[in-house]
Amino acid sequence: MLPKTPKPAFWKFVKGSAKVLFIAEAFAFAASYGVYYRMNTNREFRHYVNENFPFVLDYYYKVGEVLGDSNLRKLDSAVWRAENQKRE
């Protein structure tokens, strides 16, 4: 029978790091999908993102324009202008 030798600590570290990295990546994907879904379905959230993180909304619109013929940017700006005029 072959004697059992302990695995080097390096391989334990690699396996543990791979598990942590996989979990972190899955969490990041779920969070980014959640934000994308909310931006895709909620105009008020897009307005909030526009006020606080305009570069994120710009990338969202660019992705929509590249993947399809999206005129969501124009619709949102028209709705927000109309709302601002009502307030004034």
Backbone torsions as a table, in degrees:
resi	resn	phi	psi	omega
1	MET	NA	141.3	-179.8
2	LEU	-78.5	139.4	177.8
3	PRO	-74.2	142.9	178.8
4	LYS	-81.0	133.1	176.6
5	THR	-113.3	141.6	179.7
6	PRO	-68.0	146.6	177.7
7	LYS	-72.8	144.6	177.9
8	PRO	-63.3	151.3	-179.1
9	ALA	-64.8	-26.7	-179.8
10	PHE	-60.1	-44.6	-178.4
11	TRP	-68.5	-33.6	175.3
12	LYS	-64.2	-40.4	178.5
13	PHE	-65.5	-42.4	-179.6
14	VAL	-63.9	-45.9	179.8
15	LYS	-64.2	-43.1	178.4
16	GLY	-64.6	-41.4	178.8
17	SER	-65.9	-38.5	179.0
18	ALA	-64.1	-40.0	178.1
19	LYS	-64.3	-44.7	179.8
20	VAL	-64.1	-42.5	179.6
21	LEU	-63.7	-41.5	178.8
22	PHE	-63.6	-43.0	179.5
23	ILE	-66.2	-42.4	179.2
24	ALA	-64.6	-39.6	179.0
25	GLU	-67.1	-40.6	177.9
26	ALA	-64.2	-40.9	177.6
27	PHE	-64.4	-44.0	179.4
28	ALA	-63.2	-40.4	178.1
29	PHE	-64.1	-43.7	-179.9
30	ALA	-64.0	-41.3	179.9
31	ALA	-67.0	-42.6	-179.5
32	SER	-67.7	-37.3	176.2
33	TYR	-65.2	-39.3	178.2
34	GLY	-62.0	-42.6	178.2
35	VAL	-66.7	-42.4	178.9
36	TYR	-61.9	-44.7	-179.7
37	TYR	-61.7	-43.0	-179.2
38	ARG	-67.7	-38.7	177.1
39	MET	-66.9	-32.3	-177.4
40	ASN	-75.5	-23.0	-174.1
41	THR	-114.5	-7.9	-171.9
42	ASN	-132.7	108.0	-179.1
43	ARG	-66.9	-35.3	179.3
44	GLU	-64.3	-37.5	177.2
45	PHE	-67.1	-38.1	176.4
46	ARG	-63.1	-37.0	177.6
47	HIS	-65.8	-42.0	176.6
48	TYR	-60.5	-44.7	179.4
49	VAL	-65.0	-37.7	179.0
50	ASN	-62.7	-39.0	-179.8
51	GLU	-72.9	-35.7	-173.3
52	ASN	-102.0	-35.3	-177.3
53	PHE	-136.2	70.3	-173.6
54	PRO	-63.3	-28.6	179.3
55	PHE	-66.5	-32.5	178.5
56	VAL	-67.6	-43.2	179.4
57	LEU	-66.9	-35.5	177.4
58	ASP	-62.5	-43.5	177.0
59	TYR	-64.9	-37.8	177.3
60	TYR	-60.4	-46.3	178.8
61	TYR	-64.8	-39.7	179.9
62	LYS	-63.1	-41.7	178.1
63	VAL	-63.3	-42.5	178.0
64	GLY	-63.1	-36.8	179.5
65	GLU	-72.6	-34.2	-179.9
66	VAL	-74.0	-42.7	-176.6
67	LEU	-76.9	-26.9	-179.1
68	GLY	-157.0	175.0	178.1
69	ASP	-83.9	77.9	-175.7
70	SER	-95.5	128.7	173.4
71	ASN	-112.4	29.9	-177.2
72	LEU	-64.4	-34.3	179.9
73	ARG	-60.8	-44.2	-179.5
74	LYS	-67.8	-41.4	179.3
75	LEU	-63.5	-45.3	179.8
76	ASP	-62.2	-45.4	-178.5
77	SER	-65.4	-36.3	177.9
78	ALA	-65.9	-43.4	179.2
79	VAL	-64.9	-43.0	-178.5
80	TRP	-68.1	-35.4	176.2
81	ARG	-65.7	-42.9	179.2
82	ALA	-62.7	-40.2	178.2
83	GLU	-65.2	-39.8	179.2
84	ASN	-66.7	-35.9	178.2
85	GLN	-68.3	-34.5	177.7
86	LYS	-66.4	-36.6	-178.1
87	ARG	-70.5	-31.1	-176.8
88	GLU	-83.7	NA	NA
